[in-house]
Structure formats: structure tokens, C-alpha cells
């Protein structure tokens, strides 16, 4: 029997091969007799093919998850995280043989130069990959304890674009991308929804647009008169494929198949440089494109006092996500406290 007790460990471990596949791990038993019984059961299970799930490597699991996720608005980011995961853990490594410790080491390395929130998004993506492989009946071994991997992120109110900052930013932003930035700010949509908006998704007479939100669901969003006006004045791209998209930009420098002076569909990469330059010129610090969405959420709650309205406008799945905007209701709480103090104050 191939059971053994690692130095410094309280429990016996088992390690054997069956049909070229390795089975190993802790028995959870502190006596050799019980450990041997445990190992016999593991050998018996390994010999019953009808009870075994096929193994799957990290690379194969990434490909399997791609079939599920490539239609999501965030697919470009997901693809990048999958590629990093495959490279970091080894494309041939089996999910069933990747330990909690292996994942801890990998995500610790990913912290280099990245915020805890960014690493947590990678952990969420890895968890989704593992769960998808499990749901598809592949052998993933013991499911990792994902909760133990997440890093602490300080909770703080979302960054809001102040009115004076807004004026300076729009004075500084390049004309060909200013409407897209304005639409992001006034709609509260995610960047992927705005940049992915096609003319076929829009019904201007009804003031509606169909968008694919986070999670892949397609929803019909109402459009305000201002949003309709922004869409209606958009020029079309110069290439036939690009004419499908609402928001475009003017190429500043010829590169590859793109020519300076021509219009092409606006992408995150094409938006990043003029947005960063405008921020620098306007003196707007510590502000991201995504914070335009946070600004809209904050303004909705401030204007209406309704977290439910903000939740629906931003298409949050859970009200807990919308609660980050509750800080704007502080004035209501302050007034209630003042009122209760004066009511019960002694004369």
C-alpha cells in the first residue's frame, strides 16, 4: 500500500497511479490502518470508469469557458485573464491536480503592479472557469476555496465627477470622441454597451435601444431626449463593417489597415489616449472612464432619493451593488437627526 506520512504532517497521504493517471492527496487519517482503508476505497473508485469524470487541463478548460463567455460584453478582458491563467499555471496542468496553494502562489504573483480589486476580478474569472468545467461534468478534483483567495478591498464612495471638473473635461476632450464620453456620462451605461451599440439596436422614434449588459442578457433601455439627440448626430464610419456602429472616431495616424483622417468604430484602446490627455489638460485626477457611470448613479440617487431607481437605470443585479451610492443620502439622514434632536431637546 502506497500510504505515507509526510514529515511534520499529522495525517497519512496516498499516492498511486491507475491507467497512467496519478491519484494523490491526504487521507485525513492519523493511523496507518485507517489510511490504508481510505486508499483502498480510492483505488476502487479509480477502477470504476462509470463513476469517473474525464480530466481537463487549464488550457482545455479555458477553451471550454470561451464557448460560454465569448459573447459577453467583457469578453476581451476575460480572454486576457484566461491567457494569463493558462500561462501562469501551465497549459497542461489538470484542474484536479491544482491545489489551493498553487492558486495562492499564482494570484500573489498577479498582485505585482495591480490593485487588489483587479486581482479579485481575475479570481472571479478563474472561479467561473472552474465552475463551468465542473458543471460540464469534468474532473476538477476538490473545488478550491475561492473565498480564501480574495484580497481585501477598502470600501469607499465611488469617484464622482464634479460640475467644475465636467466643464473643464469637455472643453479639453477631442471633438470626435466627446459625444461618446457625454453618452457614457448621461446614460450610466457600461463602456462595452456604449462602444458596442449598433444602429440596428436603436429605435429613435420609440426612444429605445437594445444593449447586452454584464452577464450577457439583452435588455431594452429607455433613451432620454438628450441621448436620442447624441445618437442622431453621429457620423458613420468610412469602412462598410464600421458603419454598423453608432460611435466612431477619426484615426489620427495611419497604422495597419487604418488611415489617418478616416472614421472607424470607437474601441476602448482608441478612447483611452484622448480621454487620458483630456484629463491631464483639465487637471482631473484619479478618474476612470468607468467613473462616468458612477457619476450618473450618484446623481440619480441625489436627484431622486431612490436607490431602486438607480439600480434599474444602471441595471445592477443586486441592490447591494447600488448601495455604494447611499452616501449621497447623508443629507437626509442629517436632517432626520437634526429634527429628532430638536423635538426631544429640553426647553
N, C-alpha and C positions, 0 to 999 in steps of 0.2 A: 504494500500500500504506500502510495507516494504522499504521505502526510508529513509535515514537518513543523517545527515551532521556531519562527524567526527570533533572532536574538532580541531580547528586550520586549517581546510581544507576549500578551497573556494567552492568546488563542493559537491553536494549530491552523496551518494553512494546507490547502490541497493543490496539486499541480499535475495534470495528466493530459494526454493527447488522445483524440479519437477521430479517426479518418482524416488525419492531417490538421485537425483543429485543436487549439490549446484551450483547456478549461482550467482556471486557477482562481484562487481567492481565499478569503478567510472562512474557516468552518464555523467560527463563533463558539467553538468548543475548547474547554481548557484541559480536557483529558484526552489521551491518545485513542482510547477505545471509542469514545463518542465521536471523535474526529474521523476515525476510520469508517464508522457507520454513516456519517454525513457524506464522506467521499463516495461510498458505495452507492448511495442514493443519486449523487451527481453523475456517476458513471452510468447508472441505469437510465437516467433521463437523457443523457447524451446518446445512448444506444437506441432511443425511440424516435425515429425521424418524424413521425407524425406529430410529435409534440414540440419539434424544434422549428424555430423561425430561421430563415436564411440570414447569414451575416451580411452586413453592409458597411462599406468603408465611408470615411468622411467625404471623399470626393463623390462617391455614388449618392450619398445622402444629400449632398449639395445639388446634384443634378435632379434628384427626385423632388427636392423642395423647390427648385426653379420652375418645374411644371405647375406648381401651385401658386408661386409668388410673382412670376414674371409679368402678370397682368396688373399688378398693384401699382399705384402711382409712385411708390417709393422703391420700385424695383432696382433702379440704378444704384441706390445706396445699399440695398440688400445684396446685390451682386458683388459689390466691393467687399462687404463684410464676409460673405461666403468665401470669396477668393482668399482673404486674409486668414480665415479659419482653416481652410484646406492646407494652405502653405504652413501655418503655424503648428498644426497638429500632425501633419503628414498625410498626404492624399490616400495612402494605402492603409492607414490606421483604421481598425474596426471600431465602430461606436461602442461595441460591447466590451472592448478592452481599454477604452479611455477612462481613466479614473478621475475622481474628484480632484485629486492632487494635480493631475495633468492639466485640468481646466484652470485650476488656481494659478499655476505657473504661467499658462498661456495668457490669461487675462491680466496678470500682474505685468507682463511684458507689454501688453497693449496700453498700459497707463502712461507709457513714455510719451510725453508731449500732448496727451489727450486728457480732457476733463473726465471726471467720474461719470457725469451724465452721458458722455459719448461712449465710454466703455460699457455702461449699463445697457445702452441700445444694442451694442454688439452681443452682450449676454442674452438679451431678449431674443435676438435673431438666432443665436445658437440654440436656445431653448425651443424655439419654434421648429428648427430643423430637426432636433432630436424627437420632439413630439410627433412631427409629421412622419418620420421613419417608424416610430412606434405604432402610430395609427394605421400605417400601411403594412403592419404585421412583419416588420423586420426585427432581427435580434439586436437590441440596443444594450443588452445587459441590464444592470441596475440603473434606473433613471437618476442622473445627477441631482444633487440637492441644489437647485438653482438659487433658492433664497439665500443660501450661504455665500454665493458668489457676488451678489450685487453689492456695489460700493455705496457708501453713504453720500447723499447729495443734500446740501443745505437747502431748505425750503425758503424761498424769498419771493416777494411780489414780482410779477412779470415786469419787464422793462417797457415803459410807456413813452412814446414819442411826444414830447411837449409841443404845444402850439407854436412857440417861437422856433423850436428845432425843425418842425414840419415846414414852416415857411422857408427857412434857410436851405433845407434839404432839397425842396422842389425848385428853388432858384438855381441850385448847383447841379441838379441831375441832367443828364444828356436828354435832349428832346425826344429821341427815338425810343427811349425806354421809360420816359416819365409816366406815360399812361398806364403801363403795366404796374409800376410802383403805386400809382394812385389807385388802381383797381385792387391791388393787394391790400392797401390800407382801408379803403372804403367798403370792401366786401368781407374781409376777415377770412377769406378762403386760404387754404394752404397753397404754397408756391406751386406744387405739382398740378393742382387743379387749374390754376390760372394759366400757367405756361402750356398746359396740355389742352386748353379749351379750343375746340374746333368750331368752325362756322355751322357745321351740321348739328352741333349741340345746342345752338342758340335759337330761341324763338322770341324775337324782339317785340312783335305785336302783343304777345302774351306776357312780356316781361319775365321770361323764364329761361333757365339754362340747365342742361343736364351735366352733372360732373361726377367723376369717380372719386369718392372720398377714401380716407385711410381705412384699410380693411377690404377694399375692392368693391364695396356697394356703390351702385349708381343712384344718385338722388336728383330730384328736380329742385333747383334753388330759385327763389324769387329774386328778381332784379329790381333795384330801385331805379328811378328815372335817371339819376346820375350815372349808374352803372351801364344802363342802356345807351346813354349818350357816349360814354367812353368806348363801348364796343362798336357802335355805329360809325365812328370816325376812324376806325383802324384801317390803314392801307394794307393791301395784300402783299405777300411775298412775291419775289420775282420768279422763283422756280415753281413748277407745277405742283410738286409734292408739298411745298411750303404754303401754298395757297389755302390749304385745309385749315391752317391755324389762325386764330384771331390775332394773337400778339406776335409781332415781328420786331426786328431791329435792323439797323443799317450796318453792314460789315465795314469796319474801319480799316482793315488791312487784308489784302489778298492772301489767302492761305488754302492750300489744297484745292478743293473744287469751289471754294467761296471767293468771290471777287469784291474788292472794295467798292462801296457805293451801292451795292445791291442789297435788297431786303431778304432776310431769311427768318425762319421760325426762332423765336426767342428761347434760349436754353438757360439753365442755371449758370453755366460757365460764361455765356455771353452777357448775362445780367450782373455777374459778380464784380467785374472790373469797374464798370461805370457807377455801380452802387457804392463801392468802396471809395472811389475817387470823390463822389458827391459828399459822402460822409466826412471825408477828410477836409474838403473845401468848406463845408458848412460847420465844421467843428462839432459834429455829432459823434460822441464816443460810446463804446460799449453797446452797440445796437446792431442787430442782425436783421436780415430780410424777414425771418420768422417773427421778429418782434413787431412787425407791422400788423400781424394777426393778433398778437397780444394787445396792441394798442386799440384795435377795434373792439375786442372783447371787454377791455376795461371801460371804454367809452359807452358801450351798450349798457353795462351794469350801472354806470354813473348816471346815464340819462333816464333809464327806466326803473332802476332799483330791483331789477328782476334777473336773478341768476338763471332761471328757466328760459328766459328769452335769449340770453347769451348762449346757453347750451344748445338751443335749437339753431341759432344763427351760425354758430361755429361747428355744428354737427359733432359735438362730443358724444361719445357713447355713454359716459358716466358723469353724473353731476359732480362727483369728486374732482374730476378734471377742471370743471368750471369754477370750483370753489377757490381757485388761485386768484380769482378776480374779486373775491369777497372783501378785500381790503378797502375797496372804494366805498363800501357801505359804512365805513368807520364814522362818518359824519352823522349818519342816522343813529348809530349806537351812542355817539357822544351826546346828541340831542336828547335821547331817551334817558341817559344817565343824568344829564342836567335837569331834566324835567322831574325825575324821581327824587333828586336831591332837594329841589325847591319845594316839592309837595310835602316832603316829610321833615323839612328843616324847622327847628323851633323858632318861634317869633322872637 
